[in-house]
Amino acid sequence: ERLGARAALRLFTTGAAFALGADRLGTLAPGGPADLVLVEPDPLRAPPDEVADARVRLTLVAGERVWPT
């Protein structure tokens, strides 16, 4: 068995937040914390062998850019 890209992404975001009891984490929504990591290539569109080599391009914490600085 294996997971598709969308299911895997959900497990790493909303699934992880749920497991921690942190309901407001793992999603982007109005009034939420606005924590975000942008990676390239897009893990939902890239071939699986390219996703393993994805690079972080931008990180936001509470809506503020923290990387690159």
Steps between C-alpha positions, in 0.01 A plus 500: 500500500597860452355845548440755230666840525188678632438240771864514609493881514184490713668260743801730536285812551147463638564144615805599704317799649207278596733248665647782709158638594587824320184560298610839362820360347539315173272719289489850353182678603389851593608575857741206505868517592626539139795262536611382157791329329526536122697225327606448140407298307131485589465165681149454358615534138860379490599141430555309827875467442532883485301563819772341713739772380257790555656820631347750740456836327309697764392460863238716673426487873195691620491663158855634529778393267768319699687328216670608291575804711 
